Amino acid sequence: MSRPQQLRLTIADAVSGIITLFAAFCIRMDRVPPPEQFLTMFLHTVIPLIVCRVVALRLLQVHRIWVRHVSTRDALVILAATTLGSFLFIGYLIASGHTHYPKGVVLIEWMSSYFAVAGLRLLVRVQCEKRDRRGIAAPVQCAERRILLVGAGSMGAILAREIARRHNEGLFLVGFVDDDDAKHKMLLQGGSVLGGVDDLPSLLDRLSVDEVVISIKEPTGELVRRVTKLCEVRPVRLRIAPGFQVLETDNNLRSVRDVAVEDLMLREPVKVDREAIAAYLKGERVLITGGGGSIGGELVRQVAAAGPSELLILGHGENSVFEIEQEMKLDFGVTPTCMICDTRDLGRLRRLFAEHRPSVVFHAAAHKHVPLMESSPEEAITNNVLGTRNLARVATEFGVRRFVMISTDKAVNATSVMGVSKRIAERVIQAESYRSETEFATVRFGNVLGSRGSVIPTMRRQLSRGGPVTVTHPDMKRYFMTIPEAVQLVIQAGALGGNGRIYILDMGKPVRIMDLAHNLIRLSGLVPGKDIEIKITGLRPGEKLFEELLTEEESTNVTRHARIMSATPSDLPVEDFDEKADALIAAAQCGDKKGMFRLIQLLAPTYKGYTPPPNGNGHDAWKGMARVEQLQLPLEEAQEPAKP
């Protein structure tokens, strides 16, 4: 409140003190006015009482309470302030020798004072709400929006009060639904609790609801999915309230947002060991490759919060690196060191490591789009395999303490070039861990919601154009996590240690892409198949119906984090692997696709995306290629092994 408003309320409190003390004498003596001797007593003590009252109210900062939104908590503060004022007044009476002062007067005045101070603020609030309803300040003519709230708790009460305050804008509270039977048929802020969540379909039809708002402090993914399903065939807008703190500080409906697909997949919040993370990142020079991408960018944000001595961002695309640099400067007050570099350039990597000496590396740079890599397999191999090997060897050469690579579930029993290139990259990390003091680890997980080029942004663009929304196969399923959730677990996995381990994140249950499309359309207030067509396009090259998280050779072990499993990798003959990897990279750089796919099958026997010719001798082909094609490399340095 402004200072003039505070002054007016302080004066009103002082006047109410005079009235309550006089009324207390009249009630105690059962006379109006009281007898002369008590009237004299009143006149002698009314000023000290006012002083005690005002001092107590100021000490407990009652004058700073925002009257427009006075709450139960504020009423308790007022009770404490009036009680303190009465004790101060009693102290004055004792000190001044008023030993015969009627005790009943003090008690009555205390109770009257509380109701006067609290009632005054309640009256001001009522007047404010009446003025808002009449639209005195700025009347607006709007079409009526009929709103039904899911949840008749404290958050629902706040939203209901705000809807009533903005009645002049066309907002109308239809009522509440709540699964607590004890609340049914009760009134809350003028709205009735009409039934449970399962009653939504009949209520939506009967009451012509325009919007359904989930007004629950921490709704579960199960509840959000349930509400979405019940609203699916009705053209209502489904929205969700923000965190309770946002409502308390920004008490209006502008902060209520549309339900997002991410809300449907809510799981138990990820709990990370912040002390362990701080211990291995605080004060370190942390390098993040692919820092301009979806995962890399979130890694930059979360690592910055751990307090590294220097934050190094390495990327190949200058625009994305520039954007994350500006975000860190403007939003986080952190100035990272940004470097434009292709991880395939071994010489450039060595110079950067020699200059900046990173001690922790998160490797998130990779080609990830399955259909694109099917048509450009050489790029997948050189970027994902050679780039990873270059980075791992330079990390060993310059004494990096920890190295964490981001992998994908598409690497397991791969059917795509992108997937198999990440599988070979996993084995590159495993091979380097055998001969290095650097702690190497790989983290494998599925799709992340909202990452660039992923299914959700693609479907949203299709929706914005009016459809159709495309799905490759009605039975296709994928694992999903939110970007912040995945990155939290990646950083936590880095704290668990290396030794070539592969960490697998708990992705929950796989989600049908068809269900995802239906939910996205429903959340836009449209009906699938009626307002927006869903078109089946067929599997693209390299795609699988189902993704897996473990190969047949791997077994899982529990870790000290409930959401992270450790896969024990199979034995790897390092020298034989290195020789074949050299030949594979050489074939990719020379554009020899036939030889490249033969070598891929030697390095990743479970790869199902390519069948060699019946007369081809794939098991011997790599030997000659390794000798011949390495001579054709434009940069000899690219194949030079790192010196420990």
N, C-alpha and C positions, 0 to 999 in steps of 0.2 A: 504494500500500500504506500501511497505518497505521504509525505510528512503532514500536509494539511489534513488528510483523512485521519492519520494517527492522532493529531492534535484534537480533532473534533471528537473522536472516540474517548480520549483521555478526559476531556471536559464532561462528556456524557457520563463516564464512569464516576467522576467526582459528584455530579448532581445526583446520580442514582444512590451514592453513599449517603447523602443528606436525607433523601427520601426513605431509604431502607432503615436508617437509624431512628428517624422519627416514627415510622410505622412500627418498629420493634417496641418502642416505648408505649405506643397506643395499644398494641396487642397485649403486651405484658400487663398494663394497668387497666385494660378493658375500658378505656376512656379516650375520647377525641375532643380536645387535646388532652394530654396527660396532666396529672396534678402539677401544681406550680413548682414544687421542689424537684420533680423529675424533669419538668420542662427546663429548669435551670441547669440540671445535670446534663441534659441534651445539648444545650447551648455551649457549655464548657468543654464538651468532649467531641463535638461534631468535626471541628477542624483537625484535631489529632487523628480521628478516624479516617478522614479523607486522605491525609498524608500517608497513613499506614497502608490504606488500600492502594493508592497510586504507586507507592514505592514497591509493594509486593507485585502488582501487575507489571511494572517495568522490569523488576528483577527476573521474572519468569517470561519476559518478552511477549506478554499477551497482546501488546499493542502492535506487534509485527505479524500477527495471524492474518492470513488473507481471508477477509470476511466473506468474500464471494464463494469460497470453497471451504467454509468452516466444517470440521469433521468431528467424529467421536474422540479422536486423539486430542483435538483442540479443546473439547469439553473437559477432558481430564486435566489438561494444563490449567484451564480456568478454575477448576475445583481446587487444584493445588495452590494457585495464586490467592484465591479468596481465603483459604484456610491459613496460609501464611500471614495474610493481612490481619486476620482475627487474632492470631498469636502475637503479632506485633502490637495490636491494640491492647490486648490483655497485659502485655509487658509494660506498656505506657501507663495503664491504670494502676498497676502495682507500684511502679516507680513514682507516680504522682500522688499516691496516697488515697486514691478513690477505692477504699476497701469495702465500702457499702454499695458499690455499683451493682445493679441487679444482674445476676448471672443469666437469667432468662432472656434479658435484652440482648446480651452478647450472642447467645445461641440463635435467637430468632434473626438477629441482624446478619449473622454469618450465612444462614440458609437463604435469606432474602437477597443478600448481596450476590450469592452465586447465581441465582435465577435471574437477577437483574442484569449482570454482566453477560452471561451466556445468552439470555433472551434478547438482549440488545443486538448482539451479533447475528443471531438467527433471524431477527426481524430485518436487518440490513440485507442479508442474503436473500430472503424471500422477495424483498422489493427489487433487488437486482434481477432475479429470475423472472419476475412479472414484467419488468421493463424489457428484458430480452425477448420474452414471448410476444409482446406487443410490437417489437421491432422498432422502438422509438429511435434508436441510433441510425439504423440504415435498413428500412424495410426492403425485403427482397421477395420478388414473386417467383416461386419455383414450383415445378411439378412435384407432387407428393411422392416421397420415398418411404415405403412401409418397411420397417426394419424389425426382424425377429432376432433376439439374442439367445445364443446357446450358452447357458451358464448363468445361474442366478446368485452369484457370489459377490464379493466386494468389487471385482473388476466389472461385472455386469451392472452393478449399481452406479459406478462412475460413468459408464457409457450411457445408461438410461438417463441419468441426470443431464448429461451433455446433449442428448437427443431432445429432451424437454426444453432445454435452454435455447436450442436452435430450431424451435418449432416454426418460427417465421421463415426459415429457409426451406420449408416443405418436409422436414423430417418428422416421422410419426412412429412411435414405439408400439408395435403390435403386441408384444409381450415377451415372455421368456419360455425356454424349455430347459429342464434340468432333470438328471436321472435320480436326484435325491427326492424320494417320495414325500418326505416331510415338508418339502417346500411347495408341493403342488397346491394350487389355488390360493397361495399367499400373494400379497401385493408387495412390490418392491419398486420404490420411486414412481408410483402410479401405474406400474405395469403388472399384469397378472402372470403367474407361473402356470402355463397352459397345459403342461404335461411333460413327458420324458422325451429324450432324443428320438426314440423310435416313432414318436407321434408326428415327426416333421412332415412326412408326405401329405397326410390329411390336413394338417394345419396350413401348409403352403397352398394347397388347393382351395381351402375354405376361406382363408383370410387374405388372399391376393397379396402375398408377400413379395417385395422387390429385392430385398437383401437379407441374407443370413450372416450374422457376425458371430464368430466363435469368441466368446468373452470369458475365457478361462486362463488363469495365470500361467500354467505350464501344460498346454494340451499335448497329449501323446499322439504319435503318428497314427495309432489305431483309431483314436477318436476322430481325427481329421479325416481319415479314410472313410470311416463310418458315416460321418455327416455328408461328405462328398457323394458317397454312394446313394444316400437317401434323397439327395437333391438332384440326382443325375438327369431325370427326364423332365425337369422343370426349369424354365429360363430365369433362374434367380442368380443374382451375383453373390458369390461366396467370399467372405472376407474374414480376417483374423485380427484380433487385438495384439498390440505389441507387448513388450515386457511391462510389468507393473510399474517399474520406475519411470518409464517413458510417460505413462498415463498420469502419474502423480506430478510430473514436472511440466508436461505439455497436455493439460487436461482437455483435449478435444479430439474430434473424430478424424482430423487430418492425419494422425499417426496410425490409424487403422488401415491396414493394407490388404490387398487381395491375397487369398491363399495361393501359395506357390507349390509347385510339384515337390519341392524339397520338404514342405510341411507334411506331405503324405508319407514320407519315408523317415520321419523322426524316430530315432532309437534312443536308448539311454545315453545321456551326454558322455562324451569321451572324457575320462579322467586321466590326466597325465601326471607324471612325477616331476613336478616343476623344479624340485631341488636337484634331481639327477640331470635334467636338461640344462639348468643354469650352471651346473658344475662342469659340463663338458663344452659349453658354448660361451660362457661369460669370459670376456677378456681374450677370446681367440680371434684369429683372422679367418673368417668363414667365407668360402667361395661357393657361389651357387651358379651352375651352368644352366642355360635355358631360363634365366631369371626373368625374361620378359613374357614367358608363357603363363598359362593358367596355374599349373602346379608350382612352377618356379617362382612366379610372382607372389603366391601365398607363402611359399617358403621364405622369401625375402622379408615379408611382413612379420611372420612369426619369429624368425631368427633375430630380427632387429630388436624385438621385445626382450630377448634373453641377454642383451647387453654385450655383444661381441666388441672387441677393440677396433676391428675394421670389417666392413661388410663389402664383399667383392661380388659384383654381378657380371657374369660373362654370357654374352649372347651373340647370335649371328645376325639377327634382324635389328637394325638400328632404331626403327620406330618403336618397337615394343620395349627395347631397353631404355630408350628416352622416356617413355611413358611411366615406367616403374620408377625411374630415377626421380622424375618430377613428383610423383605421388609420395615417395618417401620424404622428399624435401618439404613439400607443402603440408602433408597430413601427419607425418610422424616426426618431423624435425630432425631427420637423419640424412646425412649426405653420404651416399654409398660411392664406392669406386667402381665405375662402369667401364667395361672393356668389350670391344667388338672383336670377335675371334671365331673362326671355324675350328671346331675340335679336331678336324682332319689335318690341320696345319700343325705338325709336331714342333717345328722350330719356333713358331709364334707362341705356342703353349709354354715351351721351355723358357722363353724370354720373360713371359708374364709371371711364371712361377718364381723365377730367379729374382724378379723385381719386388713382388708382393709377398712371397713366402707364406701362402695360406697354410693353416694347420688343420682345418676341417673342410671337407669338400662334399657338397650335395650335387650329384650329377642328374639333372632333370632334362638336359638337352637331348632331343631325339626326334626323328620322324615318326609320326604316330598314325597317320591316316591310311587305313587298310587298303581301299581301292586304289589310291594314288601310288602306293608303294608296289602294288601288283604290276602297274604299268612302268614303274621306274625301280626295278629291284636293285640295280647297281647303287642307287642313292641310299636305299635302306641299309645295304651292307656297309658302304663306306662311312656313312654318318653314324649308324647305330653300333656297328662292330669296331671299325677302325677308330672312330672318334672316341669310343669308350676305352679302347686299348691304349690309345695315345695318352688320354687323361690319366688312366690308372698307372701307367709306367712313369709318367712325369711326377705323379703324386709320390710314388716310391722313391724316385730319384731325388726329390727335394724334401723328403722327410715329413710328408703329411701324416698327421696322427690318425685321423679317421676319414673314411671315404664311404659315402652311402650312395648307391645307385638306385634310381627309380625304375622299376620294371612293370610288367603288365600281365594280367591273367591270359592274354592272348599268346604268351610265350609257351604255355603249357599245351603239349600235343598240337603244335601250331599247324594251321591250315593256310596261313597267309605269310607273305614275305616279311611284312612288318613284324608279325609275331615270332617268326623263326629268327629274325635278326636280333630281337631282344633276348631270345633264348640263348643264342650264341654269345651275346654280350654278357649274360649272366655267367656263362662258363668262362669268359675272359676274366671277369672279376674273381671267380673261383681260382683260376690258374695264377693270377697275380698274387692272391692271398698266400699261396704256398711259398713264395720266394720273397716276401716283403714283410717288413716290420710294421707297415701301415695296417690298421684294422679295417679290413674291407667288409662291407655288408651290402646286400641287395634287399630292397623292399618291393614286394609284388602285390598289386591290388588291381581291382577292376575299374569300371568307368567312374568318372567323377561328374556329378551333376553340374551343368553350366559351363564346362570347359569349352574353349573355343573349338568350333567345328563339330561338337558332340551332338547327340540326338536332340536334346532339349532346345538349344538355340535354333537348330534347323527346323524343328516342328513349330516353334514360335514364329519364325519368319513365314512359314507356310500358312499359319493361321492368320497372320496380319494381311496376307494377300487373299484371304477368303477361301483357302484350301485349294486342292485336297491336301490332307496330311498323309504322308507316305510312310508305310511300314513294309520292310522287306519280306517278312514272313509272319503269319499270325501266331506261330508258336515260339518265336525267338525270345530268349531270356538273357538278361544281363545282370551282373552285380553292380550296385551303385553305392556311392558315398558322396557326401558333400565335399567340396574342395577343402574347407578349413578342417573338417574331420579327418580326411586322409592325411593332410600335411601334419596335423598334430601327432598322428601315429607314426608318420615317417620320422619326425624329429625324435620321438620317444624311442623308436627302434634304433636310431643312431646311438642312444645312450646305453643300449643293451650290449654293445660290443660287436666285434667283427669276426675274424677268422674265416671269412668266406661264407658266412651263413646267409641263408635266404629267409627273410622274415615275411610272413603272410598275414595280411590284415583281415580281421573279422569283418566281412562284408554283409553279414546278415543273410537274408534269403534273396535269391535272384528274383528279378521283376520282369514280368512279361512286357515287351515293348508295346504290344497292342493295348494293354491296360494303361500304360503310360500315355499313349495317344488319347485314349478315352478320357482319362483324368484331366489332361491338359485342355481338351475341348470343353469339358464340363466346367472347369475353373474359369473359363472365359465367358461363362454364362450362356453357352450354346449346347445344343444337343447333338451328340455324335450320330452320324448317319442321316440326320435330318437337316441340320444347319450346315454341318461341315462333313464332307465325304472323307472316308478313310480308304486309301488306295493301296493295295498289295502290289509291290513292284518286283518281288523275287530277290533271292539272295545275291549279293554282289560278289565279285571275285574275292576269294580269300576269307569270306565270312563263315562263321559257324552258328548253328542254332543255339548252342549252349557253351558257355565258357567254363573252364576248370581252373582250380587254384594249385593243384599238385600234379606232378608227373608220377608215373607208376613206380619209379625208382626211389622217390622221395618219401620220407616218413616225417611226421610232425611231432614236435615236442612243445610242451607248454613253456611259457616264459613267465617272468614275474609280472607281466602286464596281461590282464585278462583278454584284451582285444588283439593281441599279437601272438602268432604262433611261429615257431622256428622250424624250418624244413632242413633236414640233414641231407646235403647234396651227395650224389653218388660219386665214387672215386673218379678222378680225372687224370689220365696219363699226360702230364704237362707237355713234355717234349713233342710227343706225337700230335697233341692238340695245337701247339704253337705252329708246327710245320704246316698242318692243314689250314689253320687260320691265315697264315701268310699266303698260301696258295689261293684261298677264297678271296682275300682282299685284292690280290693281284688280278684274279679273273674279273672281279667287279670293276676295277679301275681300267681294265682293258676292254670292257664291254663284252666279255665272253660269257653269255648267259647260259649256254649249254654246260660248260665246265663249271660255272658258278653253282648251278643247281645240283650237279653231281656232288660237289664238295659240301653243299649245305646238308645233303642227306647223310654224308659221313659224319659231320659235326653234330647233327641233330636228327638221329634216326627216326624219331617219332613224327617228323614233319610229313604231312600228308598232302601238301599242295602241289607236288610235282612228281611225275612218274618217269624215270629214265627210260630211254629207248631199250627195247628188248635185247639188242646186241651190244649195248654199251657196257663197258667194264668200269663202273663208277668207282670201285674200290682202289683201282690203280691209276685213275686219270690224274689225280692231284699231284702225283710225283713228278711227272714230266712238266705239267703246267707250272709248278712252283719254280722250276729251273728256268723255263723259257720266258714266261710272262713277267717275271720280276725284272728281267732285263729291259722291258719296255716301259717301266714306270717313269713318268715325267719327273718325279721328285724322289730321288734315292733315299732322302731323309725320312720319307713317310714309312719306309720299311725298316729303318735302322732301329735295332733294339735299344731300349733305354739302358744306360749304365747305372748300376746300383750305387 
